Amino acid sequence: MGVPTLTCHCRVCSSTDPRDKRLRPSILLAHNGQTAVIDTTPDFRFQAMRAGLERLDAILFTHAHADHILGFDDIRPFNLRQKSALPVYASAETLATLKRTFAYVFEDSPAVSTIPQVTLHPIDGPFEVIGTRIVPIPAQHGDMGVLGFRFGGAAYLTDFSVLPESSKLLLADLDDLILDALRDEPHPMHQTVEQALALIRELKPRRAWFTHIAHELPHAETIARLIDAGYPNVSLAYDGLQFEVRV
């Protein structure tokens, strides 16, 4: 729901720490002058403006929940500027939901205004975008199948509650693991902080970053708590965070 959360006046939603201002989760990959975004959140337009995004070369979707797809229409300026359709990579299930949610994009009737121009690519194994090999990482978000993505020495796993053993084998030798850690209280569709830490202990990435963080976790206080608990390599991601990835 983003932080501050509408109607909430808790200490995190009222915090003056800019790292406690959290838009919906998404990341941008940049390589050799090309870019790919993972998920087009309802905040996509603002996120792209904040990042100074001038070009977009591909879109990857983890799943089709509203907080990950509702900025899809805002890719139109990139179509117009680049005079080309954008490739979209997602599971067959996610593509089917996109087609329903944005029916006006995919129906055959003539459009009276601009609409997103895309080419759809169902994910059925590793693929390449922006000169980078992308390995899909299947996971479960409650009863829903979702995808994480590995790119070189980093992996992005938002919105999941269970990671199958077969997927763990794809996550060896990571420099950076970005993973779901919603809050301390159990949730049927997301990892808790302790569940995320258990997975970090198992996978042993050099660094780990929590994402999809609810307003129960204050940034600075949670980091101090992680350090005190013996996890100096684990931090909370924050809006605008950038780091280099080994590919």
N, C-alpha and C positions, 0 to 999 in steps of 0.2 A: 504493500500500500504506500510505500515511500515513507521517509522520515524528514520533517515532522509528518505525523499521520493526522489526517483530517479529524477535527474535534478533540484531539488529545493534547493535554497540557502537562504531560509527565516531564520529569527532569531531562530526559533525552530529547523529547520533542521541543523543549524550551531551551535546550543547550545553546550556548554561543560558540561552541567549538565547531568550525566549519566542517570537520570530519563527521559530525553527527547530522549533517544535512545529506540525505541519501535519496537519490533518484532511483528509478527501477533498474535492476541489474542488467548490464550489457557490457561488452568489451569490443574494442577496435584493434584489429591486427594491421600493422603497416610493415611492408617489406618491398624494397627496391622501387619506391615511388607508387606502389599500389596499396589498396586498403580493402579489408573485408570486415564487416560488422557481424557480431554474433548477437542476434535478437534485435528487433526494432521495437523498443518499448514505447509506452505512451509518451515518454519524455524524449524520444529519439530526436526530434527537431532541435530542442534545446541542447541536448548532449552533443549533436553534430556541430552546432554553432559554437558551443564552448570549446570544442576540440579544434576549431578552425578547419573543419573537414571540407575540402575542395573537390574531392574525387572519391567515388565509391565503386569498387570493382566486383564485389560479391556480397551476398547475404547468406548467413548460416542461421538456422533456427534449431534451438534445443528442443522446443515443444511449442504447443499452440495455446497456452493459457494467455489470458488477456494482457497481463503485465509484460508479456514478451513479444507480442505481435501487433499491438494496436497503433504503433507508429508507422506501420507498413506504407500507408498512403503518402507519407512524407518523403519517400525516395524520389518522387517525381522530378524535383529540380535536378537531380543527378542524371536522370533520363534525358531531360531537355538539354543540359549542358554538354553531356557526353554523346548525345545523339545515338544512343544504343540502349538495348534492353539489359537489365542486370540479371546475372545468373543467381538463382535461389536454390540452396541445398538444404534438404530436410528429409525426415522420414516420410514414407508414403502417408502415414496417418496425419502428420502435421500438415502436409501439402493438401490433403483432403479438407482439413479444417480451414486452412487459408482460403481455399476455393469457396467454401460456404460463407465464411465471415466477410470476405471481400468479393462477393459474387459479381459485382459490377465490373471488376477487373477482368474476370475470366469468361463472362457471358459473351455470346456472339453478336449481340445488338450493337450498333454503332454508338460510340461515346460522343456526347456533345461537349465534353471538356477533356482535359488531359487526365489520364489514368496511369497508374504504375505500369511500366513495360518490363516484363520479366520473362525469363526462361526457367522452367522448373526442372530440377535434377533430383530425383529420389536417391537417397543415400542407401547404398547396399554394400558399402565397404570403404576403404581409404580412397581419398580423392585429392586433387591438387587445386589450390587457388592461390593467387598472388605469388606463384613460384614456391609454394610451401606445401608439403605433404600433410594432409589433415587425416587423422585417425579418429573415427567415431568411437565413442565409449558408451555402450548401452548401460542404462541404469533404470531404476524404478522410482517414480514420484508418486508414492502411494500405490494405487492400482494402475497407474498410467506409465507406459514406457516412454522414456525420454533419452536424449543423447547429450553426452558431454563430448568434448573435442580435445585431442592432443595435437600439438603443433611443436615439433622439435622437443626442446627440453621443458616445455610447459604444458599444462592441461587445465581446462576450464570445466568445472562440474557444478553447475548451479541447479537448484530445484531437484533434489533427490533425497530419498530416504533409505534406499538399499542399493548397494553396488555389488553386482554378481562377482563371483570368484574369477570368471573368465575375463571380466573387465579389469580386475585388479592386475592381471598379467600384462595388460597394455600400459601400465603406469609405473613401470620400473625406471630407475635412474632419472627422476625428475629434478630439475632445478627449482621449478615453481609449480605448486599445486594450488589452484584457486577452487575453493569448495564451499558448498552450502553449510552454513552454521547459523540457523535462524535465531535461536535463543537457548536458554537453559531448560525451560519447560518442554516436555515431550510434545511432538506434533506428529500426526499420522502421515504427513507427506514430506517432511523436512528433517534434516539432521539437527540434533542438539549440539551444543558446544562440546560436550563430552564424547558424543558419537563421532564428531569430526576429529577430535583429538585421537580417539582410538584408531581411526583410519589413517591419520598422519603417522602414528607410531608404527602401523603395519606397513605403509607404503614407503616411509622414510624419505620424503622429498627434502631437498636442502632448505627450501623455504616454503611456507604455506600461508595462504591468505584466505580469510573468511569472507564470504559474500552472501547475498540475500539475507542481510542482517535486519532483524526487526527492532522496534524501538525499546525493547527490554535491555539491550546491550549498549551502554555508553562506551564510546571509542577509547578514550584515554584510560579509563578505569579498567576496561576489559583487557587491554594490552598489559597494564601493570599486573593484573591478576595472572595472565598467561606467563609472564616473566617469573613471577613468584612461584608458579607451579612447575617451573623448569622447562618452559617452552619459549626460549628467546628467539627461535626461528619462525614463530607463528605470530601473525599479526592480523588486524582487521583491514581489509581493503577499504579504500575511500574514493569518493568521486574525484576523478582527475589523476589518480595514481597511474604512473608510467614506469615500465622497466623493460630492459632488453631481454630477448629470448634467444637461446642457442638453437640454431636450426641446421 
